[in-house]
Amino acid sequence: MFVSLIAFIDEKPSEKVLNDIVNSFENSQSLANKSPAEQEQAIEKLSEQIEKKLPSSDNDGAQTKTFGIHLEGEDENTQTVRQFLDTKGYFERSKRLIAMFAYSYEADSYSRCKKLTESKSIELNDYEIIEITPDQSMPYGYQFIVRACESAGISATKH
């Protein structure tokens, strides 16, 4: 499913996206076995190739792909989808998608532990939770905090 989503966003066939992922993995493995000087040369060469493929801009500002979508009074879900679509690169999209999945499907709105109203939590064990809060200022749109569980039965210890 994720490959299909990337294929749709990048306007490429799914097979091409999968081949790109496999080739990137294979190339990174072979690059890891080279000397630091050879790695630096490969990075410079790759940077030049990327620069050539980027669209030129008259204002030298960063361009983002917005797919012509603009809604007034956007809700949180719309903003999250827009930011996902504007995210560049496979790994950055993967990290944002994982954060979205953790908040939307893995975390619970209700918890026996004290948490912020707008956050969700995942219990790590009887004494700790991960509190996930939507926060567009964070790199992947969510703030993740591991904290001690404060509940009627368990109080957080302070050192």
C-alpha positions as CSV (number, residue, x, y, z in Angstrom):
1,M,0.0,0.0,0.0
2,F,2.8,2.4,0.9
3,V,4.5,1.8,-2.4
4,S,1.2,2.6,-4.2
5,L,0.9,5.9,-2.3
6,I,4.5,6.9,-3.2
7,A,3.8,5.9,-6.8
8,F,0.7,8.1,-6.9
9,I,2.4,11.1,-5.3
10,D,5.5,10.8,-7.5
11,E,3.4,10.0,-10.6
12,K,5.5,6.8,-11.3
13,P,4.5,3.2,-11.8
14,S,4.6,1.1,-8.6
15,E,7.2,-1.2,-10.1
16,K,9.5,1.8,-10.7
17,V,9.1,3.0,-7.1
18,L,9.9,-0.5,-5.8
19,N,12.9,-0.8,-8.0
20,D,14.1,2.6,-6.8
21,I,13.8,1.5,-3.2
22,V,15.7,-1.7,-3.9
23,N,18.4,0.1,-5.9
24,S,18.8,2.7,-3.2
25,F,19.3,0.0,-0.6
26,E,21.8,-1.9,-2.7
27,N,23.8,1.2,-3.6
28,S,23.9,2.3,0.1
29,Q,25.3,-1.1,1.1
30,S,28.0,-1.0,-1.5
31,L,28.9,2.6,-0.6
32,A,29.2,1.7,3.1
33,N,32.1,-0.6,2.3
34,K,34.1,2.1,0.6
35,S,36.7,4.4,2.2
36,P,35.6,7.8,3.7
37,A,37.1,9.7,0.8
38,E,35.2,7.6,-1.8
39,Q,32.0,8.0,0.2
40,E,32.5,11.8,0.2
41,Q,33.1,11.8,-3.6
42,A,29.9,9.7,-4.1
43,I,27.9,12.1,-2.0
44,E,29.2,15.1,-3.9
45,K,28.3,13.4,-7.2
46,L,24.9,12.5,-6.0
47,S,24.3,16.1,-4.8
48,E,25.2,17.4,-8.2
49,Q,22.8,14.9,-9.9
50,I,20.0,16.0,-7.5
51,E,20.6,19.7,-8.2
52,K,20.3,19.0,-11.9
53,K,17.0,17.3,-11.5
54,L,15.4,19.9,-9.3
55,P,13.2,22.5,-11.0
56,S,14.7,25.9,-11.4
57,S,13.1,28.7,-9.5
58,D,13.3,32.5,-10.3
59,N,12.9,33.4,-6.6
60,D,15.4,30.8,-5.4
61,G,12.9,29.8,-2.7
62,A,12.1,26.3,-1.9
63,Q,9.3,24.8,-4.0
64,T,6.8,22.4,-2.6
65,K,4.3,20.3,-4.5
66,T,0.8,21.2,-3.3
67,F,-1.2,19.3,-5.9
68,G,-3.4,22.4,-6.3
69,I,-5.2,21.6,-3.0
70,H,-6.3,24.6,-0.9
71,L,-9.2,24.6,1.5
72,E,-10.1,27.5,3.8
73,G,-10.5,26.6,7.5
74,E,-8.5,23.3,7.1
75,D,-9.0,20.8,9.9
76,E,-6.1,18.9,11.5
77,N,-6.5,15.9,9.2
78,T,-6.3,18.0,6.1
79,Q,-3.2,19.8,7.3
80,T,-1.6,16.4,8.1
81,V,-2.3,15.0,4.7
82,R,-1.1,18.3,3.0
83,Q,2.2,18.1,5.0
84,F,2.6,14.4,4.0
85,L,2.1,15.3,0.4
86,D,4.6,18.1,0.6
87,T,7.2,16.0,2.3
88,K,10.1,15.2,0.0
89,G,11.9,11.8,-0.2
90,Y,11.0,8.2,0.6
91,F,12.6,8.2,4.1
92,E,11.0,11.5,5.3
93,R,7.6,10.3,4.0
94,S,8.1,7.0,5.8
95,K,8.9,8.7,9.1
96,R,5.9,11.0,8.8
97,L,3.6,8.1,7.9
98,I,4.8,6.1,10.9
99,A,4.1,9.1,13.2
100,M,0.6,9.5,11.7
101,F,0.0,5.7,12.1
102,A,1.2,5.7,15.7
103,Y,-1.1,8.6,16.7
104,S,-4.1,7.5,14.6
105,Y,-4.1,3.7,15.2
106,E,-1.8,2.7,17.9
107,A,-2.4,5.3,20.6
108,D,-5.5,5.5,22.8
109,S,-7.5,8.6,23.5
110,Y,-8.3,7.4,27.0
111,S,-5.8,6.4,29.6
112,R,-5.6,5.6,33.3
113,C,-2.5,7.8,33.3
114,K,-2.7,11.6,33.4
115,K,-2.2,13.2,30.0
116,L,-3.1,16.3,28.0
117,T,-6.7,16.3,26.6
118,E,-5.6,16.7,23.0
119,S,-2.9,13.9,23.3
120,K,-3.1,10.2,23.0
121,S,-1.0,7.6,24.8
122,I,0.6,4.2,24.4
123,E,1.4,2.3,27.6
124,L,4.9,1.0,27.6
125,N,4.5,-0.8,30.9
126,D,2.7,-0.3,34.2
127,Y,4.8,2.8,35.0
128,E,5.5,4.6,31.7
129,I,3.6,5.9,28.7
130,I,4.4,7.6,25.4
131,E,2.3,10.7,25.1
132,I,1.7,11.7,21.5
133,T,0.4,15.2,20.7
134,P,-0.2,16.8,17.3
135,D,2.4,19.6,16.9
136,Q,3.1,21.0,13.5
137,S,6.3,22.6,14.7
138,M,7.8,19.1,15.3
139,P,9.7,17.4,12.4
140,Y,7.0,14.8,11.6
141,G,3.9,16.7,12.9
142,Y,3.7,15.1,16.3
143,Q,5.4,15.4,19.7
144,F,6.4,12.1,21.3
145,I,7.2,12.2,25.1
146,V,8.0,9.3,27.3
147,R,6.7,10.1,30.8
148,A,6.0,8.4,34.1
149,C,2.4,7.3,34.5
150,E,0.5,9.3,37.1
151,S,-2.8,7.6,38.1
152,A,-4.9,6.9,41.1
153,G,-2.9,3.7,41.8
154,I,0.6,4.9,40.7
155,S,2.2,8.3,41.3
156,A,5.2,9.5,39.4
157,T,8.4,9.5,41.5
158,K,10.5,12.7,41.5
159,H,14.2,12.6,42.1
